[in-house]
Amino acid sequence: MIVGLTSCTPQPPGLAADPTVPARPAAIDVSGRHPCELLDTAQRSDLDLGAGKADDATIGGRPAPTCGYLGTGPAAVDVNLQFIPVPTSQLLSVPGTAPVDVSGYRAAETVYPSSSYPSCEVGVDIDDATSLRAQAMATSSNLRRSGTTDRDLCTRARTVAAAALPSLLRR
């Protein structure tokens, strides 16, 4: 009798076994870090973002450090970067959330349409209990005036998250 054995890595709860969703290339420890450290002056300029403003929010009683950046471009897209104590697998279980790839990392993308202040957030899988969340938002009138759509906010959130990841990896 011939028996073959394989090794399997369990899929995090809430994630379907979807081959289009990448595995996490490496866990990232954010202890002692703040999201305001992630984008340098040149990156902020390229992304049409002003200087960041730190905020120490909490989610479920746990720290969720946040950095808010005001948009300086034609659409004035504001961005928040945040370390949230919520695994991406949990974010992906929310109805309407789609799996996306951000620089090889699994992420959860959610669009929040609005007639006044639409937004999109992307939660990147950086470790088993923490996600890097990038939120992009702007007033509908600024979006219309600049020819930007609600979906463009998701592109913006993914771009900012991708710009922030190398700083986290350089620890």
Phi and psi in radians as a Rosetta constraint file:
Dihedral C 1 N 2 CA 2 C 2 CIRCULARHARMONIC -1.900 0.35
Dihedral N 2 CA 2 C 2 N 3 CIRCULARHARMONIC 2.267 0.35
Dihedral C 2 N 3 CA 3 C 3 CIRCULARHARMONIC -2.131 0.35
Dihedral N 3 CA 3 C 3 N 4 CIRCULARHARMONIC 2.284 0.35
Dihedral C 3 N 4 CA 4 C 4 CIRCULARHARMONIC -1.862 0.35
Dihedral N 4 CA 4 C 4 N 5 CIRCULARHARMONIC 2.395 0.35
Dihedral C 4 N 5 CA 5 C 5 CIRCULARHARMONIC -2.067 0.35
Dihedral N 5 CA 5 C 5 N 6 CIRCULARHARMONIC 2.512 0.35
Dihedral C 5 N 6 CA 6 C 6 CIRCULARHARMONIC -2.227 0.35
Dihedral N 6 CA 6 C 6 N 7 CIRCULARHARMONIC 2.766 0.35
Dihedral C 6 N 7 CA 7 C 7 CIRCULARHARMONIC -1.842 0.35
Dihedral N 7 CA 7 C 7 N 8 CIRCULARHARMONIC 2.339 0.35
Dihedral C 7 N 8 CA 8 C 8 CIRCULARHARMONIC -2.155 0.35
Dihedral N 8 CA 8 C 8 N 9 CIRCULARHARMONIC 2.478 0.35
Dihedral C 8 N 9 CA 9 C 9 CIRCULARHARMONIC -1.735 0.35
Dihedral N 9 CA 9 C 9 N 10 CIRCULARHARMONIC 2.169 0.35
Dihedral C 9 N 10 CA 10 C 10 CIRCULARHARMONIC -1.088 0.35
Dihedral N 10 CA 10 C 10 N 11 CIRCULARHARMONIC 2.505 0.35
Dihedral C 10 N 11 CA 11 C 11 CIRCULARHARMONIC -1.395 0.35
Dihedral N 11 CA 11 C 11 N 12 CIRCULARHARMONIC 2.361 0.35
Dihedral C 11 N 12 CA 12 C 12 CIRCULARHARMONIC -0.997 0.35
Dihedral N 12 CA 12 C 12 N 13 CIRCULARHARMONIC 2.580 0.35
Dihedral C 12 N 13 CA 13 C 13 CIRCULARHARMONIC -0.990 0.35
Dihedral N 13 CA 13 C 13 N 14 CIRCULARHARMONIC 2.457 0.35
Dihedral C 13 N 14 CA 14 C 14 CIRCULARHARMONIC 1.556 0.35
Dihedral N 14 CA 14 C 14 N 15 CIRCULARHARMONIC -0.167 0.35
Dihedral C 14 N 15 CA 15 C 15 CIRCULARHARMONIC -1.784 0.35
Dihedral N 15 CA 15 C 15 N 16 CIRCULARHARMONIC 2.203 0.35
Dihedral C 15 N 16 CA 16 C 16 CIRCULARHARMONIC -1.283 0.35
Dihedral N 16 CA 16 C 16 N 17 CIRCULARHARMONIC 2.659 0.35
Dihedral C 16 N 17 CA 17 C 17 CIRCULARHARMONIC -1.294 0.35
Dihedral N 17 CA 17 C 17 N 18 CIRCULARHARMONIC 1.452 0.35
Dihedral C 17 N 18 CA 18 C 18 CIRCULARHARMONIC -1.906 0.35
Dihedral N 18 CA 18 C 18 N 19 CIRCULARHARMONIC 1.977 0.35
Dihedral C 18 N 19 CA 19 C 19 CIRCULARHARMONIC -1.154 0.35
Dihedral N 19 CA 19 C 19 N 20 CIRCULARHARMONIC -0.242 0.35
Dihedral C 19 N 20 CA 20 C 20 CIRCULARHARMONIC -1.444 0.35
Dihedral N 20 CA 20 C 20 N 21 CIRCULARHARMONIC -0.198 0.35
Dihedral C 20 N 21 CA 21 C 21 CIRCULARHARMONIC -1.690 0.35
Dihedral N 21 CA 21 C 21 N 22 CIRCULARHARMONIC 2.051 0.35
Dihedral C 21 N 22 CA 22 C 22 CIRCULARHARMONIC -1.224 0.35
Dihedral N 22 CA 22 C 22 N 23 CIRCULARHARMONIC 2.698 0.35
Dihedral C 22 N 23 CA 23 C 23 CIRCULARHARMONIC -1.345 0.35
Dihedral N 23 CA 23 C 23 N 24 CIRCULARHARMONIC 2.803 0.35
Dihedral C 23 N 24 CA 24 C 24 CIRCULARHARMONIC -1.248 0.35
Dihedral N 24 CA 24 C 24 N 25 CIRCULARHARMONIC 2.157 0.35
Dihedral C 24 N 25 CA 25 C 25 CIRCULARHARMONIC -1.141 0.35
Dihedral N 25 CA 25 C 25 N 26 CIRCULARHARMONIC -0.616 0.35
Dihedral C 25 N 26 CA 26 C 26 CIRCULARHARMONIC -2.829 0.35
Dihedral N 26 CA 26 C 26 N 27 CIRCULARHARMONIC 2.485 0.35
Dihedral C 26 N 27 CA 27 C 27 CIRCULARHARMONIC -1.267 0.35
Dihedral N 27 CA 27 C 27 N 28 CIRCULARHARMONIC 2.548 0.35
Dihedral C 27 N 28 CA 28 C 28 CIRCULARHARMONIC -2.132 0.35
Dihedral N 28 CA 28 C 28 N 29 CIRCULARHARMONIC 2.132 0.35
Dihedral C 28 N 29 CA 29 C 29 CIRCULARHARMONIC -1.536 0.35
Dihedral N 29 CA 29 C 29 N 30 CIRCULARHARMONIC 2.119 0.35
Dihedral C 29 N 30 CA 30 C 30 CIRCULARHARMONIC -1.809 0.35
Dihedral N 30 CA 30 C 30 N 31 CIRCULARHARMONIC 0.117 0.35
Dihedral C 30 N 31 CA 31 C 31 CIRCULARHARMONIC -1.054 0.35
Dihedral N 31 CA 31 C 31 N 32 CIRCULARHARMONIC 2.360 0.35
Dihedral C 31 N 32 CA 32 C 32 CIRCULARHARMONIC 1.334 0.35
Dihedral N 32 CA 32 C 32 N 33 CIRCULARHARMONIC 0.100 0.35
Dihedral C 32 N 33 CA 33 C 33 CIRCULARHARMONIC -1.902 0.35
Dihedral N 33 CA 33 C 33 N 34 CIRCULARHARMONIC 2.807 0.35
Dihedral C 33 N 34 CA 34 C 34 CIRCULARHARMONIC -2.345 0.35
Dihedral N 34 CA 34 C 34 N 35 CIRCULARHARMONIC 2.464 0.35
Dihedral C 34 N 35 CA 35 C 35 CIRCULARHARMONIC -1.006 0.35
Dihedral N 35 CA 35 C 35 N 36 CIRCULARHARMONIC -0.420 0.35
Dihedral C 35 N 36 CA 36 C 36 CIRCULARHARMONIC -1.199 0.35
Dihedral N 36 CA 36 C 36 N 37 CIRCULARHARMONIC -0.218 0.35
Dihedral C 36 N 37 CA 37 C 37 CIRCULARHARMONIC -1.490 0.35
Dihedral N 37 CA 37 C 37 N 38 CIRCULARHARMONIC -0.132 0.35
Dihedral C 37 N 38 CA 38 C 38 CIRCULARHARMONIC -1.470 0.35
Dihedral N 38 CA 38 C 38 N 39 CIRCULARHARMONIC -0.487 0.35
Dihedral C 38 N 39 CA 39 C 39 CIRCULARHARMONIC -1.991 0.35
Dihedral N 39 CA 39 C 39 N 40 CIRCULARHARMONIC 2.156 0.35
Dihedral C 39 N 40 CA 40 C 40 CIRCULARHARMONIC -1.457 0.35
Dihedral N 40 CA 40 C 40 N 41 CIRCULARHARMONIC 3.084 0.35
Dihedral C 40 N 41 CA 41 C 41 CIRCULARHARMONIC -1.017 0.35
Dihedral N 41 CA 41 C 41 N 42 CIRCULARHARMONIC -0.765 0.35
Dihedral C 41 N 42 CA 42 C 42 CIRCULARHARMONIC -1.126 0.35
Dihedral N 42 CA 42 C 42 N 43 CIRCULARHARMONIC -0.742 0.35
Dihedral C 42 N 43 CA 43 C 43 CIRCULARHARMONIC -1.096 0.35
Dihedral N 43 CA 43 C 43 N 44 CIRCULARHARMONIC -0.795 0.35
Dihedral C 43 N 44 CA 44 C 44 CIRCULARHARMONIC -1.047 0.35
Dihedral N 44 CA 44 C 44 N 45 CIRCULARHARMONIC -0.705 0.35
Dihedral C 44 N 45 CA 45 C 45 CIRCULARHARMONIC -1.108 0.35
Dihedral N 45 CA 45 C 45 N 46 CIRCULARHARMONIC -0.810 0.35
Dihedral C 45 N 46 CA 46 C 46 CIRCULARHARMONIC -1.073 0.35
Dihedral N 46 CA 46 C 46 N 47 CIRCULARHARMONIC -0.549 0.35
Dihedral C 46 N 47 CA 47 C 47 CIRCULARHARMONIC -1.627 0.35
Dihedral N 47 CA 47 C 47 N 48 CIRCULARHARMONIC 0.090 0.35
Dihedral C 47 N 48 CA 48 C 48 CIRCULARHARMONIC 0.979 0.35
Dihedral N 48 CA 48 C 48 N 49 CIRCULARHARMONIC 0.867 0.35
Dihedral C 48 N 49 CA 49 C 49 CIRCULARHARMONIC -2.179 0.35
Dihedral N 49 CA 49 C 49 N 50 CIRCULARHARMONIC 2.467 0.35
Dihedral C 49 N 50 CA 50 C 50 CIRCULARHARMONIC -1.389 0.35
Dihedral N 50 CA 50 C 50 N 51 CIRCULARHARMONIC -3.013 0.35
Dihedral C 50 N 51 CA 51 C 51 CIRCULARHARMONIC -1.118 0.35
Dihedral N 51 CA 51 C 51 N 52 CIRCULARHARMONIC 2.600 0.35
Dihedral C 51 N 52 CA 52 C 52 CIRCULARHARMONIC -1.413 0.35
Dihedral N 52 CA 52 C 52 N 53 CIRCULARHARMONIC 2.646 0.35
Dihedral C 52 N 53 CA 53 C 53 CIRCULARHARMONIC -2.106 0.35
Dihedral N 53 CA 53 C 53 N 54 CIRCULARHARMONIC 2.096 0.35
Dihedral C 53 N 54 CA 54 C 54 CIRCULARHARMONIC -1.296 0.35
Dihedral N 54 CA 54 C 54 N 55 CIRCULARHARMONIC 2.505 0.35
Dihedral C 54 N 55 CA 55 C 55 CIRCULARHARMONIC -2.495 0.35
Dihedral N 55 CA 55 C 55 N 56 CIRCULARHARMONIC 2.431 0.35
Dihedral C 55 N 56 CA 56 C 56 CIRCULARHARMONIC -1.904 0.35
Dihedral N 56 CA 56 C 56 N 57 CIRCULARHARMONIC 1.453 0.35
Dihedral C 56 N 57 CA 57 C 57 CIRCULARHARMONIC -1.431 0.35
Dihedral N 57 CA 57 C 57 N 58 CIRCULARHARMONIC 2.963 0.35
Dihedral C 57 N 58 CA 58 C 58 CIRCULARHARMONIC -2.301 0.35
Dihedral N 58 CA 58 C 58 N 59 CIRCULARHARMONIC 2.613 0.35
Dihedral C 58 N 59 CA 59 C 59 CIRCULARHARMONIC -2.285 0.35
Dihedral N 59 CA 59 C 59 N 60 CIRCULARHARMONIC 2.110 0.35
Dihedral C 59 N 60 CA 60 C 60 CIRCULARHARMONIC 1.037 0.35
Dihedral N 60 CA 60 C 60 N 61 CIRCULARHARMONIC 0.567 0.35
Dihedral C 60 N 61 CA 61 C 61 CIRCULARHARMONIC 1.376 0.35
Dihedral N 61 CA 61 C 61 N 62 CIRCULARHARMONIC 0.042 0.35
Dihedral C 61 N 62 CA 62 C 62 CIRCULARHARMONIC -1.921 0.35
Dihedral N 62 CA 62 C 62 N 63 CIRCULARHARMONIC 2.578 0.35
Dihedral C 62 N 63 CA 63 C 63 CIRCULARHARMONIC -1.034 0.35
Dihedral N 63 CA 63 C 63 N 64 CIRCULARHARMONIC 2.461 0.35
Dihedral C 63 N 64 CA 64 C 64 CIRCULARHARMONIC -2.458 0.35
Dihedral N 64 CA 64 C 64 N 65 CIRCULARHARMONIC 1.233 0.35
Dihedral C 64 N 65 CA 65 C 65 CIRCULARHARMONIC -0.970 0.35
Dihedral N 65 CA 65 C 65 N 66 CIRCULARHARMONIC 2.438 0.35
Dihedral C 65 N 66 CA 66 C 66 CIRCULARHARMONIC -2.305 0.35
Dihedral N 66 CA 66 C 66 N 67 CIRCULARHARMONIC 2.580 0.35
Dihedral C 66 N 67 CA 67 C 67 CIRCULARHARMONIC -2.262 0.35
Dihedral N 67 CA 67 C 67 N 68 CIRCULARHARMONIC 2.148 0.35
Dihedral C 67 N 68 CA 68 C 68 CIRCULARHARMONIC -1.781 0.35
Dihedral N 68 CA 68 C 68 N 69 CIRCULARHARMONIC 2.283 0.35
Dihedral C 68 N 69 CA 69 C 69 CIRCULARHARMONIC -2.082 0.35
Dihedral N 69 CA 69 C 69 N 70 CIRCULARHARMONIC 2.226 0.35
Dihedral C 69 N 70 CA 70 C 70 CIRCULARHARMONIC -1.446 0.35
Dihedral N 70 CA 70 C 70 N 71 CIRCULARHARMONIC 2.394 0.35
Dihedral C 70 N 71 CA 71 C 71 CIRCULARHARMONIC -1.303 0.35
Dihedral N 71 CA 71 C 71 N 72 CIRCULARHARMONIC 2.445 0.35
Dihedral C 71 N 72 CA 72 C 72 CIRCULARHARMONIC -1.977 0.35
Dihedral N 72 CA 72 C 72 N 73 CIRCULARHARMONIC -0.097 0.35
Dihedral C 72 N 73 CA 73 C 73 CIRCULARHARMONIC -1.434 0.35
Dihedral N 73 CA 73 C 73 N 74 CIRCULARHARMONIC -3.089 0.35
Dihedral C 73 N 74 CA 74 C 74 CIRCULARHARMONIC -1.012 0.35
Dihedral N 74 CA 74 C 74 N 75 CIRCULARHARMONIC -0.622 0.35
Dihedral C 74 N 75 CA 75 C 75 CIRCULARHARMONIC -1.526 0.35
Dihedral N 75 CA 75 C 75 N 76 CIRCULARHARMONIC -0.129 0.35
Dihedral C 75 N 76 CA 76 C 76 CIRCULARHARMONIC 0.850 0.35
Dihedral N 76 CA 76 C 76 N 77 CIRCULARHARMONIC 0.924 0.35
Dihedral C 76 N 77 CA 77 C 77 CIRCULARHARMONIC -1.408 0.35
Dihedral N 77 CA 77 C 77 N 78 CIRCULARHARMONIC 2.004 0.35
Dihedral C 77 N 78 CA 78 C 78 CIRCULARHARMONIC -1.461 0.35
Dihedral N 78 CA 78 C 78 N 79 CIRCULARHARMONIC 2.636 0.35
Dihedral C 78 N 79 CA 79 C 79 CIRCULARHARMONIC -2.363 0.35
Dihedral N 79 CA 79 C 79 N 80 CIRCULARHARMONIC 2.414 0.35
Dihedral C 79 N 80 CA 80 C 80 CIRCULARHARMONIC -1.996 0.35
Dihedral N 80 CA 80 C 80 N 81 CIRCULARHARMONIC 2.340 0.35
Dihedral C 80 N 81 CA 81 C 81 CIRCULARHARMONIC -1.934 0.35
Dihedral N 81 CA 81 C 81 N 82 CIRCULARHARMONIC 2.391 0.35
Dihedral C 81 N 82 CA 82 C 82 CIRCULARHARMONIC -2.635 0.35
Dihedral N 82 CA 82 C 82 N 83 CIRCULARHARMONIC 2.477 0.35
Dihedral C 82 N 83 CA 83 C 83 CIRCULARHARMONIC -1.637 0.35
Dihedral N 83 CA 83 C 83 N 84 CIRCULARHARMONIC 1.973 0.35
Dihedral C 83 N 84 CA 84 C 84 CIRCULARHARMONIC -1.899 0.35
Dihedral N 84 CA 84 C 84 N 85 CIRCULARHARMONIC 2.424 0.35
Dihedral C 84 N 85 CA 85 C 85 CIRCULARHARMONIC -1.426 0.35
Dihedral N 85 CA 85 C 85 N 86 CIRCULARHARMONIC 0.910 0.35
Dihedral C 85 N 86 CA 86 C 86 CIRCULARHARMONIC -2.365 0.35
Dihedral N 86 CA 86 C 86 N 87 CIRCULARHARMONIC 2.152 0.35
Dihedral C 86 N 87 CA 87 C 87 CIRCULARHARMONIC -1.189 0.35
Dihedral N 87 CA 87 C 87 N 88 CIRCULARHARMONIC 2.579 0.35
Dihedral C 87 N 88 CA 88 C 88 CIRCULARHARMONIC -1.038 0.35
Dihedral N 88 CA 88 C 88 N 89 CIRCULARHARMONIC -0.583 0.35
Dihedral C 88 N 89 CA 89 C 89 CIRCULARHARMONIC -1.008 0.35
Dihedral N 89 CA 89 C 89 N 90 CIRCULARHARMONIC -0.645 0.35
Dihedral C 89 N 90 CA 90 C 90 CIRCULARHARMONIC -1.235 0.35
Dihedral N 90 CA 90 C 90 N 91 CIRCULARHARMONIC -0.708 0.35
Dihedral C 90 N 91 CA 91 C 91 CIRCULARHARMONIC -1.065 0.35
Dihedral N 91 CA 91 C 91 N 92 CIRCULARHARMONIC -0.679 0.35
Dihedral C 91 N 92 CA 92 C 92 CIRCULARHARMONIC -1.206 0.35
Dihedral N 92 CA 92 C 92 N 93 CIRCULARHARMONIC -0.273 0.35
Dihedral C 92 N 93 CA 93 C 93 CIRCULARHARMONIC -1.463 0.35
Dihedral N 93 CA 93 C 93 N 94 CIRCULARHARMONIC -0.107 0.35
Dihedral C 93 N 94 CA 94 C 94 CIRCULARHARMONIC -1.344 0.35
Dihedral N 94 CA 94 C 94 N 95 CIRCULARHARMONIC 2.228 0.35
Dihedral C 94 N 95 CA 95 C 95 CIRCULARHARMONIC -0.963 0.35
Dihedral N 95 CA 95 C 95 N 96 CIRCULARHARMONIC 2.410 0.35
Dihedral C 95 N 96 CA 96 C 96 CIRCULARHARMONIC 1.553 0.35
Dihedral N 96 CA 96 C 96 N 97 CIRCULARHARMONIC -0.086 0.35
Dihedral C 96 N 97 CA 97 C 97 CIRCULARHARMONIC -1.581 0.35
Dihedral N 97 CA 97 C 97 N 98 CIRCULARHARMONIC 2.410 0.35
Dihedral C 97 N 98 CA 98 C 98 CIRCULARHARMONIC -2.018 0.35
Dihedral N 98 CA 98 C 98 N 99 CIRCULARHARMONIC 2.488 0.35
Dihedral C 98 N 99 CA 99 C 99 CIRCULARHARMONIC -1.318 0.35
Dihedral N 99 CA 99 C 99 N 100 CIRCULARHARMONIC 2.366 0.35
Dihedral C 99 N 100 CA 100 C 100 CIRCULARHARMONIC -2.397 0.35
Dihedral N 100 CA 100 C 100 N 101 CIRCULARHARMONIC 2.925 0.35
Dihedral C 100 N 101 CA 101 C 101 CIRCULARHARMONIC -1.893 0.35
Dihedral N 101 CA 101 C 101 N 102 CIRCULARHARMONIC 2.250 0.35
Dihedral C 101 N 102 CA 102 C 102 CIRCULARHARMONIC -2.153 0.35
Dihedral N 102 CA 102 C 102 N 103 CIRCULARHARMONIC 1.810 0.35
Dihedral C 102 N 103 CA 103 C 103 CIRCULARHARMONIC 0.933 0.35
Dihedral N 103 CA 103 C 103 N 104 CIRCULARHARMONIC 0.693 0.35
Dihedral C 103 N 104 CA 104 C 104 CIRCULARHARMONIC 1.510 0.35
Dihedral N 104 CA 104 C 104 N 105 CIRCULARHARMONIC -0.019 0.35
Dihedral C 104 N 105 CA 105 C 105 CIRCULARHARMONIC -1.773 0.35
Dihedral N 105 CA 105 C 105 N 106 CIRCULARHARMONIC 2.444 0.35
Dihedral C 105 N 106 CA 106 C 106 CIRCULARHARMONIC -1.148 0.35
Dihedral N 106 CA 106 C 106 N 107 CIRCULARHARMONIC 2.447 0.35
Dihedral C 106 N 107 CA 107 C 107 CIRCULARHARMONIC -2.541 0.35
Dihedral N 107 CA 107 C 107 N 108 CIRCULARHARMONIC 2.782 0.35
Dihedral C 107 N 108 CA 108 C 108 CIRCULARHARMONIC -1.988 0.35
Dihedral N 108 CA 108 C 108 N 109 CIRCULARHARMONIC 2.203 0.35
Dihedral C 108 N 109 CA 109 C 109 CIRCULARHARMONIC -2.031 0.35
Dihedral N 109 CA 109 C 109 N 110 CIRCULARHARMONIC 2.269 0.35
Dihedral C 109 N 110 CA 110 C 110 CIRCULARHARMONIC -2.311 0.35
Dihedral N 110 CA 110 C 110 N 111 CIRCULARHARMONIC 2.246 0.35
Dihedral C 110 N 111 CA 111 C 111 CIRCULARHARMONIC -1.711 0.35
Dihedral N 111 CA 111 C 111 N 112 CIRCULARHARMONIC 2.372 0.35
Dihedral C 111 N 112 CA 112 C 112 CIRCULARHARMONIC -2.062 0.35
Dihedral N 112 CA 112 C 112 N 113 CIRCULARHARMONIC 1.532 0.35
Dihedral C 112 N 113 CA 113 C 113 CIRCULARHARMONIC -1.141 0.35
Dihedral N 113 CA 113 C 113 N 114 CIRCULARHARMONIC 2.638 0.35
Dihedral C 113 N 114 CA 114 C 114 CIRCULARHARMONIC -2.817 0.35
Dihedral N 114 CA 114 C 114 N 115 CIRCULARHARMONIC 2.596 0.35
Dihedral C 114 N 115 CA 115 C 115 CIRCULARHARMONIC -1.394 0.35
Dihedral N 115 CA 115 C 115 N 116 CIRCULARHARMONIC -0.177 0.35
Dihedral C 115 N 116 CA 116 C 116 CIRCULARHARMONIC -2.118 0.35
Dihedral N 116 CA 116 C 116 N 117 CIRCULARHARMONIC -0.720 0.35
Dihedral C 116 N 117 CA 117 C 117 CIRCULARHARMONIC -2.540 0.35
Dihedral N 117 CA 117 C 117 N 118 CIRCULARHARMONIC 1.262 0.35
Dihedral C 117 N 118 CA 118 C 118 CIRCULARHARMONIC -1.206 0.35
Dihedral N 118 CA 118 C 118 N 119 CIRCULARHARMONIC 2.744 0.35
Dihedral C 118 N 119 CA 119 C 119 CIRCULARHARMONIC -2.639 0.35
Dihedral N 119 CA 119 C 119 N 120 CIRCULARHARMONIC 2.939 0.35
Dihedral C 119 N 120 CA 120 C 120 CIRCULARHARMONIC -2.508 0.35
Dihedral N 120 CA 120 C 120 N 121 CIRCULARHARMONIC 2.441 0.35
Dihedral C 120 N 121 CA 121 C 121 CIRCULARHARMONIC -2.220 0.35
Dihedral N 121 CA 121 C 121 N 122 CIRCULARHARMONIC 2.560 0.35
Dihedral C 121 N 122 CA 122 C 122 CIRCULARHARMONIC -2.218 0.35
Dihedral N 122 CA 122 C 122 N 123 CIRCULARHARMONIC 2.135 0.35
Dihedral C 122 N 123 CA 123 C 123 CIRCULARHARMONIC -1.850 0.35
Dihedral N 123 CA 123 C 123 N 124 CIRCULARHARMONIC 2.016 0.35
Dihedral C 123 N 124 CA 124 C 124 CIRCULARHARMONIC -1.683 0.35
Dihedral N 124 CA 124 C 124 N 125 CIRCULARHARMONIC 2.345 0.35
Dihedral C 124 N 125 CA 125 C 125 CIRCULARHARMONIC -1.306 0.35
Dihedral N 125 CA 125 C 125 N 126 CIRCULARHARMONIC 1.641 0.35
Dihedral C 125 N 126 CA 126 C 126 CIRCULARHARMONIC -1.787 0.35
Dihedral N 126 CA 126 C 126 N 127 CIRCULARHARMONIC -0.373 0.35
Dihedral C 126 N 127 CA 127 C 127 CIRCULARHARMONIC -2.841 0.35
Dihedral N 127 CA 127 C 127 N 128 CIRCULARHARMONIC -3.120 0.35
Dihedral C 127 N 128 CA 128 C 128 CIRCULARHARMONIC -1.131 0.35
Dihedral N 128 CA 128 C 128 N 129 CIRCULARHARMONIC -0.399 0.35
Dihedral C 128 N 129 CA 129 C 129 CIRCULARHARMONIC -2.171 0.35
Dihedral N 129 CA 129 C 129 N 130 CIRCULARHARMONIC 0.015 0.35
Dihedral C 129 N 130 CA 130 C 130 CIRCULARHARMONIC -2.351 0.35
Dihedral N 130 CA 130 C 130 N 131 CIRCULARHARMONIC 2.474 0.35
Dihedral C 130 N 131 CA 131 C 131 CIRCULARHARMONIC -2.124 0.35
Dihedral N 131 CA 131 C 131 N 132 CIRCULARHARMONIC 2.557 0.35
Dihedral C 131 N 132 CA 132 C 132 CIRCULARHARMONIC -1.574 0.35
Dihedral N 132 CA 132 C 132 N 133 CIRCULARHARMONIC 2.005 0.35
Dihedral C 132 N 133 CA 133 C 133 CIRCULARHARMONIC -1.811 0.35
Dihedral N 133 CA 133 C 133 N 134 CIRCULARHARMONIC 2.246 0.35
Dihedral C 133 N 134 CA 134 C 134 CIRCULARHARMONIC -2.013 0.35
Dihedral N 134 CA 134 C 134 N 135 CIRCULARHARMONIC 2.147 0.35
Dihedral C 134 N 135 CA 135 C 135 CIRCULARHARMONIC -2.003 0.35
Dihedral N 135 CA 135 C 135 N 136 CIRCULARHARMONIC 2.287 0.35
Dihedral C 135 N 136 CA 136 C 136 CIRCULARHARMONIC -2.070 0.35
Dihedral N 136 CA 136 C 136 N 137 CIRCULARHARMONIC 2.328 0.35
Dihedral C 136 N 137 CA 137 C 137 CIRCULARHARMONIC -2.619 0.35
Dihedral N 137 CA 137 C 137 N 138 CIRCULARHARMONIC 2.637 0.35
Dihedral C 137 N 138 CA 138 C 138 CIRCULARHARMONIC -2.766 0.35
Dihedral N 138 CA 138 C 138 N 139 CIRCULARHARMONIC 2.807 0.35
Dihedral C 138 N 139 CA 139 C 139 CIRCULARHARMONIC -1.238 0.35
Dihedral N 139 CA 139 C 139 N 140 CIRCULARHARMONIC 2.582 0.35
Dihedral C 139 N 140 CA 140 C 140 CIRCULARHARMONIC -1.026 0.35
Dihedral N 140 CA 140 C 140 N 141 CIRCULARHARMONIC -0.653 0.35
Dihedral C 140 N 141 CA 141 C 141 CIRCULARHARMONIC -1.140 0.35
Dihedral N 141 CA 141 C 141 N 142 CIRCULARHARMONIC -0.688 0.35
Dihedral C 141 N 142 CA 142 C 142 CIRCULARHARMONIC -1.141 0.35
Dihedral N 142 CA 142 C 142 N 143 CIRCULARHARMONIC -0.681 0.35
Dihedral C 142 N 143 CA 143 C 143 CIRCULARHARMONIC -1.109 0.35
Dihedral N 143 CA 143 C 143 N 144 CIRCULARHARMONIC -0.840 0.35
Dihedral C 143 N 144 CA 144 C 144 CIRCULARHARMONIC -1.045 0.35
Dihedral N 144 CA 144 C 144 N 145 CIRCULARHARMONIC -0.819 0.35
Dihedral C 144 N 145 CA 145 C 145 CIRCULARHARMONIC -1.060 0.35
Dihedral N 145 CA 145 C 145 N 146 CIRCULARHARMONIC -0.584 0.35
Dihedral C 145 N 146 CA 146 C 146 CIRCULARHARMONIC -1.670 0.35
Dihedral N 146 CA 146 C 146 N 147 CIRCULARHARMONIC -0.034 0.35
Dihedral C 146 N 147 CA 147 C 147 CIRCULARHARMONIC 1.315 0.35
Dihedral N 147 CA 147 C 147 N 148 CIRCULARHARMONIC 0.387 0.35
Dihedral C 147 N 148 CA 148 C 148 CIRCULARHARMONIC -1.712 0.35
Dihedral N 148 CA 148 C 148 N 149 CIRCULARHARMONIC 2.551 0.35
Dihedral C 148 N 149 CA 149 C 149 CIRCULARHARMONIC -1.923 0.35
Dihedral N 149 CA 149 C 149 N 150 CIRCULARHARMONIC 2.947 0.35
Dihedral C 149 N 150 CA 150 C 150 CIRCULARHARMONIC -0.990 0.35
Dihedral N 150 CA 150 C 150 N 151 CIRCULARHARMONIC -0.715 0.35
Dihedral C 150 N 151 CA 151 C 151 CIRCULARHARMONIC -1.129 0.35
Dihedral N 151 CA 151 C 151 N 152 CIRCULARHARMONIC -0.542 0.35
Dihedral C 151 N 152 CA 152 C 152 CIRCULARHARMONIC -1.078 0.35
Dihedral N 152 CA 152 C 152 N 153 CIRCULARHARMONIC -0.457 0.35
Dihedral C 152 N 153 CA 153 C 153 CIRCULARHARMONIC -1.115 0.35
Dihedral N 153 CA 153 C 153 N 154 CIRCULARHARMONIC -0.597 0.35
Dihedral C 153 N 154 CA 154 C 154 CIRCULARHARMONIC -1.197 0.35
Dihedral N 154 CA 154 C 154 N 155 CIRCULARHARMONIC -0.713 0.35
Dihedral C 154 N 155 CA 155 C 155 CIRCULARHARMONIC -1.032 0.35
Dihedral N 155 CA 155 C 155 N 156 CIRCULARHARMONIC -0.730 0.35
Dihedral C 155 N 156 CA 156 C 156 CIRCULARHARMONIC -1.113 0.35
Dihedral N 156 CA 156 C 156 N 157 CIRCULARHARMONIC -0.805 0.35
Dihedral C 156 N 157 CA 157 C 157 CIRCULARHARMONIC -1.073 0.35
Dihedral N 157 CA 157 C 157 N 158 CIRCULARHARMONIC -0.742 0.35
Dihedral C 157 N 158 CA 158 C 158 CIRCULARHARMONIC -1.116 0.35
Dihedral N 158 CA 158 C 158 N 159 CIRCULARHARMONIC -0.721 0.35
Dihedral C 158 N 159 CA 159 C 159 CIRCULARHARMONIC -1.103 0.35
Dihedral N 159 CA 159 C 159 N 160 CIRCULARHARMONIC -0.766 0.35
Dihedral C 159 N 160 CA 160 C 160 CIRCULARHARMONIC -1.168 0.35
Dihedral N 160 CA 160 C 160 N 161 CIRCULARHARMONIC -0.747 0.35
Dihedral C 160 N 161 CA 161 C 161 CIRCULARHARMONIC -1.064 0.35
Dihedral N 161 CA 161 C 161 N 162 CIRCULARHARMONIC -0.751 0.35
Dihedral C 161 N 162 CA 162 C 162 CIRCULARHARMONIC -1.113 0.35
Dihedral N 162 CA 162 C 162 N 163 CIRCULARHARMONIC -0.632 0.35
Dihedral C 162 N 163 CA 163 C 163 CIRCULARHARMONIC -1.198 0.35
Dihedral N 163 CA 163 C 163 N 164 CIRCULARHARMONIC -0.550 0.35
Dihedral C 163 N 164 CA 164 C 164 CIRCULARHARMONIC -1.386 0.35
Dihedral N 164 CA 164 C 164 N 165 CIRCULARHARMONIC -0.518 0.35
Dihedral C 164 N 165 CA 165 C 165 CIRCULARHARMONIC -1.010 0.35
Dihedral N 165 CA 165 C 165 N 166 CIRCULARHARMONIC -0.763 0.35
Dihedral C 165 N 166 CA 166 C 166 CIRCULARHARMONIC -1.010 0.35
Dihedral N 166 CA 166 C 166 N 167 CIRCULARHARMONIC -0.613 0.35
Dihedral C 166 N 167 CA 167 C 167 CIRCULARHARMONIC -1.105 0.35
Dihedral N 167 CA 167 C 167 N 168 CIRCULARHARMONIC -0.684 0.35
Dihedral C 167 N 168 CA 168 C 168 CIRCULARHARMONIC -1.205 0.35
Dihedral N 168 CA 168 C 168 N 169 CIRCULARHARMONIC -0.612 0.35
Dihedral C 168 N 169 CA 169 C 169 CIRCULARHARMONIC -1.292 0.35
Dihedral N 169 CA 169 C 169 N 170 CIRCULARHARMONIC -0.390 0.35
Dihedral C 169 N 170 CA 170 C 170 CIRCULARHARMONIC -1.400 0.35
Dihedral N 170 CA 170 C 170 N 171 CIRCULARHARMONIC 0.028 0.35
